[in-house]
């Protein structure tokens, strides 16, 4: 289930985002989390199953036209079981009525696979 990020999930969210290739720099991670907390156009969601938070997905809305999926991360011990695809599809379902949902260059390959599988 997709849940909205809250400040009390900060350490979990930072841990998840640190699994991304560009997530190794602590200062950059802190700036990214701060941007999600303060910028009304940035939206961070966590994926929760049972009582565990297993993934994070970040969306940036732009000009009331686009919802850009800019971060996708899944806990390495829970990869390859479809959590990332479920997150992408949940974000798409949440935003597609109002926005054109699209990926960044970094999330494009994952987005394409997730959306391809949703059309089967």
Secondary structure, 3 states (H helix, E strand, C coil): CEEECCHHHHHHHHHHHCCCHHHHCHHHHHHHHHHHHHCCCEEEEEEEECCEEEEEEEEEEECCCEEEEEEEEECHHHCCCCHHHHHHHHHHHHHCCCCEEEECCCCHHHHHHHHHHHCC
